[in-house]
Amino acid sequence: MQTLKLVSRLFPEVKSGDKTSTIRWRETRIEPGYFRYECQDGQNASIVVWVWRCTDMPLSEAAGFLGKEADWPPAVMLEGMREHYPDIQWSDVVQVIEHESPQQTDLRVEFDKGVHGGGRR
């Protein structure tokens, strides 16, 4: 299963369904399908979600694409991304990964049958 590490402070937002996207730069390519976030703090927590779209674009377009311009004005967005990717530039191409909430993913028949590893809490 596709897997990415996620900083522990963002993990509750994914778990609650408030965070349904992630932006990655120069990391493993993600494709639509099941996807596991693993909490980076070593607590062995993970959450499985269904990725429905992956789009490449300049970082400068990502907030608008996700409808988050008010939350992520340019300076805030760049500062936030540099927390994880210190060398990223406004013009760099990132992968925007959009996914269902864990609750929506749980409703998938395949997931309920345990085809993809079952539980995730």
Biopython code that builds the backbone (N, CA, C, O; Angstrom):
import numpy as np
from Bio.PDB.StructureBuilder import StructureBuilder

atoms = [
    (1, "MET", "N", (0.856, -1.189, 0.000)),
    (1, "MET", "CA", (0.000, 0.000, 0.000)),
    (1, "MET", "C", (0.892, 1.240, 0.000)),
    (1, "MET", "O", (1.946, 1.258, 0.636)),
    (2, "GLN", "N", (0.464, 2.262, -0.711)),
    (2, "GLN", "CA", (1.186, 3.529, -0.740)),
    (2, "GLN", "C", (1.210, 4.107, 0.672)),
    (2, "GLN", "O", (0.206, 4.062, 1.383)),
    (3, "THR", "N", (2.350, 4.645, 1.073)),
    (3, "THR", "CA", (2.501, 5.152, 2.437)),
    (3, "THR", "C", (3.323, 6.430, 2.433)),
    (3, "THR", "O", (4.296, 6.555, 1.690)),
    (4, "LEU", "N", (2.921, 7.371, 3.267)),
    (4, "LEU", "CA", (3.709, 8.578, 3.499)),
    (4, "LEU", "C", (3.691, 8.901, 4.990)),
    (4, "LEU", "O", (2.700, 8.662, 5.681)),
    (5, "LYS", "N", (4.785, 9.439, 5.462)),
    (5, "LYS", "CA", (4.874, 9.915, 6.857)),
    (5, "LYS", "C", (4.190, 11.270, 6.941)),
    (5, "LYS", "O", (4.249, 12.072, 6.008)),
    (6, "LEU", "N", (3.537, 11.514, 8.075)),
    (6, "LEU", "CA", (2.852, 12.781, 8.320)),
    (6, "LEU", "C", (3.251, 13.285, 9.692)),
    (6, "LEU", "O", (3.291, 12.511, 10.649)),
    (7, "VAL", "N", (3.549, 14.575, 9.802)),
    (7, "VAL", "CA", (3.912, 15.139, 11.099)),
    (7, "VAL", "C", (2.754, 14.958, 12.076)),
    (7, "VAL", "O", (1.586, 15.045, 11.697)),
    (8, "SER", "N", (3.091, 14.709, 13.322)),
    (8, "SER", "CA", (2.076, 14.355, 14.322)),
    (8, "SER", "C", (1.042, 15.459, 14.545)),
    (8, "SER", "O", (-0.105, 15.156, 14.874)),
    (9, "ARG", "N", (1.414, 16.724, 14.376)),
    (9, "ARG", "CA", (0.439, 17.794, 14.624)),
    (9, "ARG", "C", (-0.698, 17.803, 13.603)),
    (9, "ARG", "O", (-1.777, 18.321, 13.892)),
    (10, "LEU", "N", (-0.473, 17.233, 12.401)),
    (10, "LEU", "CA", (-1.518, 17.193, 11.374)),
    (10, "LEU", "C", (-2.347, 15.905, 11.423)),
    (10, "LEU", "O", (-3.403, 15.815, 10.797)),
    (11, "PHE", "N", (-1.867, 14.926, 12.162)),
    (11, "PHE", "CA", (-2.530, 13.629, 12.201)),
    (11, "PHE", "C", (-3.988, 13.717, 12.683)),
    (11, "PHE", "O", (-4.854, 13.081, 12.081)),
    (12, "PRO", "N", (-4.293, 14.477, 13.743)),
    (12, "PRO", "CA", (-5.695, 14.587, 14.181)),
    (12, "PRO", "C", (-6.621, 15.180, 13.121)),
    (12, "PRO", "O", (-7.796, 14.816, 13.057)),
    (13, "GLU", "N", (-6.106, 16.090, 12.287)),
    (13, "GLU", "CA", (-6.929, 16.693, 11.232)),
    (13, "GLU", "C", (-7.295, 15.668, 10.163)),
    (13, "GLU", "O", (-8.400, 15.702, 9.622)),
    (14, "VAL", "N", (-6.377, 14.762, 9.861)),
    (14, "VAL", "CA", (-6.691, 13.694, 8.907)),
    (14, "VAL", "C", (-7.702, 12.752, 9.539)),
    (14, "VAL", "O", (-8.689, 12.376, 8.906)),
    (15, "LYS", "N", (-7.459, 12.375, 10.772)),
    (15, "LYS", "CA", (-8.335, 11.431, 11.471)),
    (15, "LYS", "C", (-9.773, 11.949, 11.564)),
    (15, "LYS", "O", (-10.721, 11.176, 11.422)),
    (16, "SER", "N", (-9.934, 13.244, 11.800)),
    (16, "SER", "CA", (-11.274, 13.831, 11.923)),
    (16, "SER", "C", (-11.952, 14.052, 10.573)),
    (16, "SER", "O", (-13.166, 14.253, 10.514)),
    (17, "GLY", "N", (-11.178, 14.017, 9.495)),
    (17, "GLY", "CA", (-11.720, 14.284, 8.167)),
    (17, "GLY", "C", (-11.612, 15.737, 7.757)),
    (17, "GLY", "O", (-12.071, 16.102, 6.674)),
    (18, "ASP", "N", (-11.008, 16.590, 8.604)),
    (18, "ASP", "CA", (-10.839, 18.004, 8.262)),
    (18, "ASP", "C", (-9.750, 18.215, 7.215)),
    (18, "ASP", "O", (-9.808, 19.171, 6.441)),
    (19, "LYS", "N", (-8.763, 17.333, 7.188)),
    (19, "LYS", "CA", (-7.673, 17.416, 6.209)),
    (19, "LYS", "C", (-7.890, 16.312, 5.182)),
    (19, "LYS", "O", (-7.821, 15.126, 5.505)),
    (20, "THR", "N", (-8.154, 16.719, 3.933)),
    (20, "THR", "CA", (-8.412, 15.743, 2.873)),
    (20, "THR", "C", (-7.489, 15.965, 1.670)),
    (20, "THR", "O", (-7.824, 15.611, 0.540)),
    (21, "SER", "N", (-6.337, 16.549, 1.932)),
    (21, "SER", "CA", (-5.346, 16.716, 0.874)),
    (21, "SER", "C", (-3.971, 16.863, 1.513)),
    (21, "SER", "O", (-3.837, 17.165, 2.699)),
    (22, "THR", "N", (-2.964, 16.639, 0.690)),
    (22, "THR", "CA", (-1.590, 16.880, 1.111)),
    (22, "THR", "C", (-0.813, 17.331, -0.113)),
    (22, "THR", "O", (-1.134, 16.960, -1.242)),
    (23, "ILE", "N", (0.203, 18.129, 0.124)),
    (23, "ILE", "CA", (1.035, 18.642, -0.956)),
    (23, "ILE", "C", (2.440, 18.116, -0.721)),
    (23, "ILE", "O", (3.008, 18.291, 0.357)),
    (24, "ARG", "N", (2.994, 17.473, -1.734)),
    (24, "ARG", "CA", (4.310, 16.848, -1.606)),
    (24, "ARG", "C", (5.244, 17.359, -2.689)),
    (24, "ARG", "O", (4.817, 17.668, -3.801)),
    (25, "TRP", "N", (6.526, 17.442, -2.348)),
    (25, "TRP", "CA", (7.548, 17.906, -3.276)),
    (25, "TRP", "C", (8.730, 16.960, -3.232)),
    (25, "TRP", "O", (9.309, 16.707, -2.176)),
    (26, "ARG", "N", (9.076, 16.445, -4.397)),
    (26, "ARG", "CA", (10.234, 15.556, -4.536)),
    (26, "ARG", "C", (10.152, 14.347, -3.614)),
    (26, "ARG", "O", (11.154, 13.923, -3.037)),
    (27, "GLU", "N", (8.956, 13.800, -3.483)),
    (27, "GLU", "CA", (8.768, 12.586, -2.695)),
    (27, "GLU", "C", (8.222, 11.494, -3.597)),
    (27, "GLU", "O", (7.993, 11.716, -4.786)),
    (28, "THR", "N", (8.017, 10.331, -3.034)),
    (28, "THR", "CA", (7.451, 9.208, -3.767)),
    (28, "THR", "C", (6.149, 9.626, -4.437)),
    (28, "THR", "O", (5.286, 10.232, -3.801)),
    (29, "ARG", "N", (6.007, 9.302, -5.721)),
    (29, "ARG", "CA", (4.774, 9.622, -6.460)),
    (29, "ARG", "C", (3.628, 8.811, -5.885)),
    (29, "ARG", "O", (3.775, 7.627, -5.584)),
    (30, "ILE", "N", (2.493, 9.461, -5.737)),
    (30, "ILE", "CA", (1.282, 8.812, -5.255)),
    (30, "ILE", "C", (0.315, 8.705, -6.425)),
    (30, "ILE", "O", (0.249, 9.600, -7.268)),
    (31, "GLU", "N", (-0.431, 7.611, -6.473)),
    (31, "GLU", "CA", (-1.443, 7.366, -7.494)),
    (31, "GLU", "C", (-2.787, 7.170, -6.809)),
    (31, "GLU", "O", (-2.821, 6.802, -5.635)),
    (32, "PRO", "N", (-3.901, 7.406, -7.509)),
    (32, "PRO", "CA", (-5.216, 7.144, -6.911)),
    (32, "PRO", "C", (-5.317, 5.700, -6.410)),
    (32, "PRO", "O", (-4.800, 4.769, -7.027)),
    (33, "GLY", "N", (-5.994, 5.547, -5.277)),
    (33, "GLY", "CA", (-6.154, 4.236, -4.643)),
    (33, "GLY", "C", (-5.960, 4.366, -3.142)),
    (33, "GLY", "O", (-5.913, 5.474, -2.606)),
    (34, "TYR", "N", (-5.850, 3.235, -2.471)),
    (34, "TYR", "CA", (-5.647, 3.257, -1.025)),
    (34, "TYR", "C", (-4.278, 3.817, -0.689)),
    (34, "TYR", "O", (-3.303, 3.620, -1.414)),
    (35, "PHE", "N", (-4.235, 4.526, 0.443)),
    (35, "PHE", "CA", (-3.054, 5.290, 0.828)),
    (35, "PHE", "C", (-3.008, 5.333, 2.355)),
    (35, "PHE", "O", (-4.015, 5.620, 3.003)),
    (36, "ARG", "N", (-1.853, 5.050, 2.918)),
    (36, "ARG", "CA", (-1.709, 5.046, 4.375)),
    (36, "ARG", "C", (-0.828, 6.211, 4.829)),
    (36, "ARG", "O", (0.311, 6.357, 4.386)),
    (37, "TYR", "N", (-1.383, 7.035, 5.724)),
    (37, "TYR", "CA", (-0.578, 8.033, 6.423)),
    (37, "TYR", "C", (-0.029, 7.346, 7.672)),
    (37, "TYR", "O", (-0.773, 6.692, 8.403)),
    (38, "GLU", "N", (1.257, 7.494, 7.910)),
    (38, "GLU", "CA", (1.857, 6.999, 9.137)),
    (38, "GLU", "C", (2.329, 8.194, 9.942)),
    (38, "GLU", "O", (2.990, 9.091, 9.418)),
    (39, "CYS", "N", (1.982, 8.196, 11.218)),
    (39, "CYS", "CA", (2.357, 9.305, 12.097)),
    (39, "CYS", "C", (3.875, 9.290, 12.295)),
    (39, "CYS", "O", (4.445, 8.267, 12.674)),
    (40, "GLN", "N", (4.509, 10.404, 12.043)),
    (40, "GLN", "CA", (5.956, 10.517, 12.046)),
    (40, "GLN", "C", (6.575, 10.427, 13.437)),
    (40, "GLN", "O", (7.780, 10.207, 13.551)),
    (41, "ASP", "N", (5.789, 10.591, 14.495)),
    (41, "ASP", "CA", (6.367, 10.637, 15.836)),
    (41, "ASP", "C", (6.685, 9.271, 16.433)),
    (41, "ASP", "O", (7.105, 9.184, 17.587)),
    (42, "GLY", "N", (6.492, 8.210, 15.665)),
    (42, "GLY", "CA", (6.879, 6.888, 16.130)),
    (42, "GLY", "C", (5.866, 6.182, 17.014)),
    (42, "GLY", "O", (6.207, 5.178, 17.639)),
    (43, "GLN", "N", (4.643, 6.664, 17.088)),
    (43, "GLN", "CA", (3.626, 6.022, 17.915)),
    (43, "GLN", "C", (2.928, 4.882, 17.180)),
    (43, "GLN", "O", (1.963, 4.315, 17.693)),
    (44, "ASN", "N", (3.404, 4.545, 15.991)),
    (44, "ASN", "CA", (2.838, 3.468, 15.179)),
    (44, "ASN", "C", (1.389, 3.699, 14.786)),
    (44, "ASN", "O", (0.689, 2.753, 14.425)),
    (45, "ALA", "N", (0.931, 4.937, 14.850)),
    (45, "ALA", "CA", (-0.432, 5.244, 14.420)),
    (45, "ALA", "C", (-0.447, 5.380, 12.906)),
    (45, "ALA", "O", (0.492, 5.902, 12.306)),
    (46, "SER", "N", (-1.530, 4.902, 12.297)),
    (46, "SER", "CA", (-1.687, 5.079, 10.862)),
    (46, "SER", "C", (-3.164, 5.231, 10.529)),
    (46, "SER", "O", (-4.042, 4.815, 11.285)),
    (47, "ILE", "N", (-3.410, 5.842, 9.375)),
    (47, "ILE", "CA", (-4.771, 6.053, 8.892)),
    (47, "ILE", "C", (-4.766, 5.749, 7.401)),
    (47, "ILE", "O", (-3.881, 6.195, 6.671)),
    (48, "VAL", "N", (-5.759, 4.986, 6.953)),
    (48, "VAL", "CA", (-5.900, 4.676, 5.530)),
    (48, "VAL", "C", (-7.018, 5.524, 4.948)),
    (48, "VAL", "O", (-8.103, 5.636, 5.519)),
    (49, "VAL", "N", (-6.727, 6.121, 3.794)),
    (49, "VAL", "CA", (-7.712, 6.925, 3.065)),
    (49, "VAL", "C", (-7.688, 6.509, 1.601)),
    (49, "VAL", "O", (-6.750, 5.856, 1.144)),
    (50, "TRP", "N", (-8.732, 6.895, 0.871)),
    (50, "TRP", "CA", (-8.828, 6.630, -0.565)),
    (50, "TRP", "C", (-8.439, 7.894, -1.320)),
    (50, "TRP", "O", (-9.119, 8.915, -1.217)),
    (51, "VAL", "N", (-7.348, 7.830, -2.079)),
    (51, "VAL", "CA", (-6.903, 8.948, -2.911)),
    (51, "VAL", "C", (-7.706, 8.924, -4.200)),
    (51, "VAL", "O", (-7.728, 7.920, -4.912)),
    (52, "TRP", "N", (-8.365, 10.041, -4.494)),
    (52, "TRP", "CA", (-9.191, 10.098, -5.703)),
    (52, "TRP", "C", (-8.594, 10.956, -6.810)),
    (52, "TRP", "O", (-9.015, 10.861, -7.963)),
    (53, "ARG", "N", (-7.608, 11.801, -6.468)),
    (53, "ARG", "CA", (-6.989, 12.600, -7.528)),
    (53, "ARG", "C", (-5.604, 13.056, -7.098)),
    (53, "ARG", "O", (-5.380, 13.406, -5.939)),
    (54, "CYS", "N", (-4.673, 13.044, -8.057)),
    (54, "CYS", "CA", (-3.312, 13.542, -7.860)),
    (54, "CYS", "C", (-3.006, 14.480, -9.027)),
    (54, "CYS", "O", (-3.160, 14.111, -10.191)),
    (55, "THR", "N", (-2.574, 15.686, -8.700)),
    (55, "THR", "CA", (-2.371, 16.705, -9.723)),
    (55, "THR", "C", (-1.033, 17.398, -9.506)),
    (55, "THR", "O", (-0.709, 17.802, -8.389)),
    (56, "ASP", "N", (-0.261, 17.533, -10.575)),
    (56, "ASP", "CA", (0.993, 18.276, -10.520)),
    (56, "ASP", "C", (0.732, 19.722, -10.921)),
    (56, "ASP", "O", (-0.002, 19.994, -11.871)),
    (57, "MET", "N", (1.344, 20.643, -10.184)),
    (57, "MET", "CA", (1.189, 22.071, -10.476)),
    (57, "MET", "C", (2.245, 22.856, -9.719)),
    (57, "MET", "O", (2.835, 22.340, -8.770)),
    (58, "PRO", "N", (2.496, 24.107, -10.126)),
    (58, "PRO", "CA", (3.393, 24.954, -9.344)),
    (58, "PRO", "C", (2.800, 25.188, -7.951)),
    (58, "PRO", "O", (1.584, 25.296, -7.789)),
    (59, "LEU", "N", (3.666, 25.262, -6.971)),
    (59, "LEU", "CA", (3.214, 25.538, -5.606)),
    (59, "LEU", "C", (2.342, 26.794, -5.569)),
    (59, "LEU", "O", (1.395, 26.863, -4.786)),
    (60, "SER", "N", (2.646, 27.758, -6.384)),
    (60, "SER", "CA", (1.906, 29.024, -6.402)),
    (60, "SER", "C", (0.429, 28.852, -6.749)),
    (60, "SER", "O", (-0.374, 29.737, -6.452)),
    (61, "GLU", "N", (0.054, 27.737, -7.368)),
    (61, "GLU", "CA", (-1.343, 27.493, -7.754)),
    (61, "GLU", "C", (-2.087, 26.568, -6.795)),
    (61, "GLU", "O", (-3.308, 26.440, -6.895)),
    (62, "ALA", "N", (-1.388, 25.927, -5.878)),
    (62, "ALA", "CA", (-1.985, 24.878, -5.054)),
    (62, "ALA", "C", (-3.096, 25.380, -4.128)),
    (62, "ALA", "O", (-4.137, 24.732, -4.026)),
    (63, "ALA", "N", (-2.905, 26.497, -3.462)),
    (63, "ALA", "CA", (-3.932, 26.999, -2.539)),
    (63, "ALA", "C", (-5.225, 27.297, -3.292)),
    (63, "ALA", "O", (-6.306, 26.934, -2.827)),
    (64, "GLY", "N", (-5.132, 27.943, -4.429)),
    (64, "GLY", "CA", (-6.316, 28.238, -5.230)),
    (64, "GLY", "C", (-6.990, 26.975, -5.731)),
    (64, "GLY", "O", (-8.217, 26.875, -5.720)),
    (65, "PHE", "N", (-6.200, 26.017, -6.168)),
    (65, "PHE", "CA", (-6.730, 24.745, -6.663)),
    (65, "PHE", "C", (-7.545, 24.037, -5.585)),
    (65, "PHE", "O", (-8.572, 23.425, -5.877)),
    (66, "LEU", "N", (-7.082, 24.123, -4.336)),
    (66, "LEU", "CA", (-7.771, 23.453, -3.227)),
    (66, "LEU", "C", (-8.826, 24.331, -2.553)),
    (66, "LEU", "O", (-9.468, 23.903, -1.593)),
    (67, "GLY", "N", (-9.007, 25.561, -3.052)),
    (67, "GLY", "CA", (-9.989, 26.466, -2.448)),
    (67, "GLY", "C", (-9.565, 26.967, -1.079)),
    (67, "GLY", "O", (-10.408, 27.221, -0.218)),
    (68, "LYS", "N", (-8.257, 27.111, -0.872)),
    (68, "LYS", "CA", (-7.718, 27.490, 0.442)),
    (68, "LYS", "C", (-6.984, 28.841, 0.413)),
    (68, "LYS", "O", (-6.151, 29.115, 1.276)),
    (69, "GLU", "N", (-7.295, 29.676, -0.579)),
    (69, "GLU", "CA", (-6.577, 30.944, -0.693)),
    (69, "GLU", "C", (-6.670, 31.790, 0.567)),
    (69, "GLU", "O", (-5.696, 32.436, 0.952)),
    (70, "ALA", "N", (-7.832, 31.794, 1.213)),
    (70, "ALA", "CA", (-8.010, 32.605, 2.423)),
    (70, "ALA", "C", (-7.179, 32.060, 3.581)),
    (70, "ALA", "O", (-6.666, 32.826, 4.396)),
    (71, "ASP", "N", (-7.048, 30.738, 3.651)),
    (71, "ASP", "CA", (-6.293, 30.105, 4.733)),
    (71, "ASP", "C", (-4.783, 30.138, 4.478)),
    (71, "ASP", "O", (-3.988, 30.217, 5.415)),
    (72, "TRP", "N", (-4.402, 30.077, 3.210)),
    (72, "TRP", "CA", (-2.999, 29.980, 2.837)),
    (72, "TRP", "C", (-2.582, 31.093, 1.883)),
    (72, "TRP", "O", (-2.304, 30.814, 0.717)),
    (73, "PRO", "N", (-2.530, 32.356, 2.339)),
    (73, "PRO", "CA", (-1.979, 33.404, 1.460)),
    (73, "PRO", "C", (-0.527, 33.037, 1.130)),
    (73, "PRO", "O", (0.081, 32.238, 1.843)),
    (74, "PRO", "N", (0.032, 33.609, 0.062)),
    (74, "PRO", "CA", (1.356, 33.192, -0.404)),
    (74, "PRO", "C", (2.438, 33.081, 0.671)),
    (74, "PRO", "O", (3.142, 32.072, 0.717)),
    (75, "ALA", "N", (2.588, 34.069, 1.521)),
    (75, "ALA", "CA", (3.655, 34.021, 2.534)),
    (75, "ALA", "C", (3.442, 32.877, 3.516)),
    (75, "ALA", "O", (4.401, 32.209, 3.905)),
    (76, "VAL", "N", (2.203, 32.646, 3.918)),
    (76, "VAL", "CA", (1.884, 31.562, 4.860)),
    (76, "VAL", "C", (2.129, 30.205, 4.206)),
    (76, "VAL", "O", (2.711, 29.306, 4.813)),
    (77, "MET", "N", (1.680, 30.070, 2.968)),
    (77, "MET", "CA", (1.853, 28.810, 2.235)),
    (77, "MET", "C", (3.331, 28.474, 2.069)),
    (77, "MET", "O", (3.746, 27.349, 2.348)),
    (78, "LEU", "N", (4.121, 29.432, 1.621)),
    (78, "LEU", "CA", (5.540, 29.182, 1.399)),
    (78, "LEU", "C", (6.247, 28.863, 2.720)),
    (78, "LEU", "O", (7.068, 27.947, 2.774)),
    (79, "GLU", "N", (5.940, 29.593, 3.761)),
    (79, "GLU", "CA", (6.548, 29.328, 5.072)),
    (79, "GLU", "C", (6.180, 27.929, 5.571)),
    (79, "GLU", "O", (7.034, 27.212, 6.091)),
    (80, "GLY", "N", (4.927, 27.545, 5.415)),
    (80, "GLY", "CA", (4.479, 26.231, 5.845)),
    (80, "GLY", "C", (5.153, 25.108, 5.069)),
    (80, "GLY", "O", (5.530, 24.091, 5.651)),
    (81, "MET", "N", (5.305, 25.281, 3.782)),
    (81, "MET", "CA", (5.956, 24.260, 2.965)),
    (81, "MET", "C", (7.449, 24.183, 3.286)),
    (81, "MET", "O", (8.030, 23.098, 3.268)),
    (82, "ARG", "N", (8.064, 25.310, 3.575)),
    (82, "ARG", "CA", (9.498, 25.308, 3.894)),
    (82, "ARG", "C", (9.791, 24.661, 5.246)),
    (82, "ARG", "O", (10.929, 24.281, 5.522)),
    (83, "GLU", "N", (8.776, 24.538, 6.076)),
    (83, "GLU", "CA", (8.954, 23.787, 7.328)),
    (83, "GLU", "C", (9.360, 22.351, 7.013)),
    (83, "GLU", "O", (10.153, 21.754, 7.741)),
    (84, "HIS", "N", (8.820, 21.798, 5.933)),
    (84, "HIS", "CA", (9.088, 20.415, 5.537)),
    (84, "HIS", "C", (10.116, 20.318, 4.414)),
    (84, "HIS", "O", (10.877, 19.353, 4.337)),
    (85, "TYR", "N", (10.129, 21.315, 3.556)),
    (85, "TYR", "CA", (11.006, 21.328, 2.371)),
    (85, "TYR", "C", (11.730, 22.674, 2.321)),
    (85, "TYR", "O", (11.292, 23.576, 1.607)),
    (86, "PRO", "N", (12.827, 22.829, 3.063)),
    (86, "PRO", "CA", (13.492, 24.136, 3.178)),
    (86, "PRO", "C", (13.893, 24.792, 1.860)),
    (86, "PRO", "O", (13.972, 26.018, 1.785)),
    (87, "ASP", "N", (14.144, 24.002, 0.826)),
    (87, "ASP", "CA", (14.619, 24.567, -0.444)),
    (87, "ASP", "C", (13.513, 24.841, -1.456)),
    (87, "ASP", "O", (13.800, 25.303, -2.561)),
    (88, "ILE", "N", (12.265, 24.571, -1.110)),
    (88, "ILE", "CA", (11.178, 24.736, -2.077)),
    (88, "ILE", "C", (11.018, 26.202, -2.455)),
    (88, "ILE", "O", (11.178, 27.098, -1.627)),
    (89, "GLN", "N", (10.698, 26.422, -3.727)),
    (89, "GLN", "CA", (10.460, 27.763, -4.253)),
    (89, "GLN", "C", (9.004, 27.871, -4.714)),
    (89, "GLN", "O", (8.355, 26.862, -4.992)),
    (90, "TRP", "N", (8.516, 29.072, -4.790)),
    (90, "TRP", "CA", (7.136, 29.350, -5.171)),
    (90, "TRP", "C", (6.784, 28.760, -6.535)),
    (90, "TRP", "O", (5.637, 28.383, -6.773)),
    (91, "SER", "N", (7.759, 28.682, -7.418)),
    (91, "SER", "CA", (7.524, 28.196, -8.781)),
    (91, "SER", "C", (7.735, 26.680, -8.932)),
    (91, "SER", "O", (7.485, 26.139, -10.010)),
    (92, "ASP", "N", (8.182, 25.992, -7.893)),
    (92, "ASP", "CA", (8.436, 24.551, -7.985)),
    (92, "ASP", "C", (7.140, 23.772, -8.168)),
    (92, "ASP", "O", (6.100, 24.124, -7.611)),
    (93, "VAL", "N", (7.224, 22.709, -8.958)),
    (93, "VAL", "CA", (6.061, 21.852, -9.196)),
    (93, "VAL", "C", (5.926, 20.860, -8.048)),
    (93, "VAL", "O", (6.879, 20.171, -7.683)),
    (94, "VAL", "N", (4.729, 20.806, -7.492)),
    (94, "VAL", "CA", (4.405, 19.908, -6.387)),
    (94, "VAL", "C", (3.332, 18.925, -6.841)),
    (94, "VAL", "O", (2.694, 19.122, -7.875)),
    (95, "GLN", "N", (3.139, 17.867, -6.059)),
    (95, "GLN", "CA", (2.034, 16.949, -6.303)),
    (95, "GLN", "C", (0.970, 17.223, -5.248)),
    (95, "GLN", "O", (1.227, 17.112, -4.049)),
    (96, "VAL", "N", (-0.224, 17.582, -5.704)),
    (96, "VAL", "CA", (-1.360, 17.804, -4.816)),
    (96, "VAL", "C", (-2.168, 16.507, -4.792)),
    (96, "VAL", "O", (-2.660, 16.052, -5.825)),
    (97, "ILE", "N", (-2.297, 15.926, -3.619)),
    (97, "ILE", "CA", (-2.968, 14.638, -3.441)),
    (97, "ILE", "C", (-4.269, 14.890, -2.693)),
    (97, "ILE", "O", (-4.263, 15.398, -1.572)),
    (98, "GLU", "N", (-5.390, 14.532, -3.324)),
    (98, "GLU", "CA", (-6.704, 14.723, -2.707)),
    (98, "GLU", "C", (-7.282, 13.362, -2.358)),
    (98, "GLU", "O", (-7.191, 12.412, -3.136)),
    (99, "HIS", "N", (-7.880, 13.283, -1.172)),
    (99, "HIS", "CA", (-8.394, 11.998, -0.708)),
    (99, "HIS", "C", (-9.681, 12.150, 0.092)),
    (99, "HIS", "O", (-10.031, 13.234, 0.558)),
    (100, "GLU", "N", (-10.363, 11.030, 0.232)),
    (100, "GLU", "CA", (-11.568, 10.979, 1.065)),
    (100, "GLU", "C", (-11.157, 11.041, 2.533)),
    (100, "GLU", "O", (-9.993, 10.825, 2.874)),
    (101, "SER", "N", (-12.115, 11.334, 3.386)),
    (101, "SER", "CA", (-11.877, 11.254, 4.822)),
    (101, "SER", "C", (-11.758, 9.774, 5.213)),
    (101, "SER", "O", (-12.188, 8.904, 4.456)),
    (102, "PRO", "N", (-11.186, 9.483, 6.372)),
    (102, "PRO", "CA", (-11.165, 8.097, 6.831)),
    (102, "PRO", "C", (-12.580, 7.512, 6.954)),
    (102, "PRO", "O", (-12.800, 6.327, 6.700)),
    (103, "GLN", "N", (-13.523, 8.357, 7.344)),
    (103, "GLN", "CA", (-14.903, 7.903, 7.502)),
    (103, "GLN", "C", (-15.497, 7.505, 6.147)),
    (103, "GLN", "O", (-16.187, 6.490, 6.049)),
    (104, "GLN", "N", (-15.235, 8.294, 5.109)),
    (104, "GLN", "CA", (-15.709, 7.946, 3.755)),
    (104, "GLN", "C", (-15.012, 6.675, 3.265)),
    (104, "GLN", "O", (-15.645, 5.817, 2.649)),
    (105, "THR", "N", (-13.734, 6.557, 3.534)),
    (105, "THR", "CA", (-12.978, 5.381, 3.119)),
    (105, "THR", "C", (-13.538, 4.122, 3.772)),
    (105, "THR", "O", (-13.610, 3.069, 3.140)),
    (106, "ASP", "N", (-13.933, 4.232, 5.032)),
    (106, "ASP", "CA", (-14.505, 3.079, 5.739)),
    (106, "ASP", "C", (-15.749, 2.533, 5.049)),
    (106, "ASP", "O", (-16.070, 1.354, 5.201)),
    (107, "LEU", "N", (-16.453, 3.372, 4.295)),
    (107, "LEU", "CA", (-17.684, 2.941, 3.636)),
    (107, "LEU", "C", (-17.428, 2.141, 2.366)),
    (107, "LEU", "O", (-18.350, 1.533, 1.822)),
    (108, "ARG", "N", (-16.199, 2.135, 1.891)),
    (108, "ARG", "CA", (-15.876, 1.377, 0.682)),
    (108, "ARG", "C", (-16.004, -0.121, 0.968)),
    (108, "ARG", "O", (-15.467, -0.611, 1.962)),
    (109, "VAL", "N", (-16.690, -0.826, 0.128)),
    (109, "VAL", "CA", (-16.929, -2.256, 0.312)),
    (109, "VAL", "C", (-15.608, -3.015, 0.429)),
    (109, "VAL", "O", (-15.461, -3.876, 1.297)),
    (110, "GLU", "N", (-14.649, -2.698, -0.441)),
    (110, "GLU", "CA", (-13.377, -3.403, -0.420)),
    (110, "GLU", "C", (-12.678, -3.230, 0.921)),
    (110, "GLU", "O", (-12.082, -4.173, 1.443)),
    (111, "PHE", "N", (-12.751, -2.029, 1.473)),
    (111, "PHE", "CA", (-12.077, -1.746, 2.735)),
    (111, "PHE", "C", (-12.762, -2.495, 3.867)),
    (111, "PHE", "O", (-12.097, -3.081, 4.721)),
    (112, "ASP", "N", (-14.085, -2.477, 3.875)),
    (112, "ASP", "CA", (-14.833, -3.150, 4.931)),
    (112, "ASP", "C", (-14.557, -4.645, 4.967)),
    (112, "ASP", "O", (-14.609, -5.258, 6.033)),
    (113, "LYS", "N", (-14.268, -5.234, 3.824)),
    (113, "LYS", "CA", (-13.991, -6.668, 3.765)),
    (113, "LYS", "C", (-12.561, -6.994, 4.182)),
    (113, "LYS", "O", (-12.172, -8.160, 4.233)),
    (114, "GLY", "N", (-11.798, -5.979, 4.472)),
    (114, "GLY", "CA", (-10.439, -6.212, 4.924)),
    (114, "GLY", "C", (-9.444, -6.521, 3.820)),
    (114, "GLY", "O", (-8.351, -7.017, 4.095)),
    (115, "VAL", "N", (-9.801, -6.239, 2.584)),
    (115, "VAL", "CA", (-8.930, -6.538, 1.450)),
    (115, "VAL", "C", (-7.597, -5.791, 1.568)),
    (115, "VAL", "O", (-6.567, -6.292, 1.117)),
    (116, "HIS", "N", (-7.609, -4.620, 2.157)),
    (116, "HIS", "CA", (-6.400, -3.786, 2.213)),
    (116, "HIS", "C", (-5.842, -3.658, 3.619)),
    (116, "HIS", "O", (-5.358, -2.592, 4.000)),
    (117, "GLY", "N", (-5.902, -4.693, 4.364)),
    (117, "GLY", "CA", (-5.254, -4.685, 5.670)),
    (117, "GLY", "C", (-6.153, -4.343, 6.828)),
    (117, "GLY", "O", (-5.680, -4.237, 7.959)),
    (118, "GLY", "N", (-7.422, -4.169, 6.585)),
    (118, "GLY", "CA", (-8.377, -3.981, 7.677)),
    (118, "GLY", "C", (-8.166, -2.713, 8.461)),
    (118, "GLY", "O", (-7.900, -1.652, 7.896)),
    (119, "GLY", "N", (-8.288, -2.829, 9.782)),
    (119, "GLY", "CA", (-8.315, -1.698, 10.697)),
    (119, "GLY", "C", (-7.141, -0.762, 10.569)),
    (119, "GLY", "O", (-6.111, -1.107, 9.990)),
    (120, "ARG", "N", (-7.304, 0.427, 11.115)),
    (120, "ARG", "CA", (-6.283, 1.449, 10.959)),
    (120, "ARG", "C", (-6.157, 2.340, 12.170)),
    (120, "ARG", "O", (-5.542, 3.402, 12.075)),
    (121, "ARG", "N", (-6.688, 1.974, 13.260)),
    (121, "ARG", "CA", (-6.605, 2.847, 14.442)),
    (121, "ARG", "C", (-5.673, 2.299, 15.474)),
    (121, "ARG", "O", (-5.489, 2.909, 16.527)),
]
sb = StructureBuilder()
sb.init_structure("model")
sb.init_model(0)
sb.init_chain("A")
sb.init_seg("    ")
for serial, (resi, resn, name, xyz) in enumerate(atoms, 1):
    if name == "N":
        sb.init_residue(resn, " ", resi, " ")
    sb.init_atom(name, np.array(xyz, "f"), 0.0, 1.0, " ", f" {name:<3s}", serial, name[0])
structure = sb.get_structure()
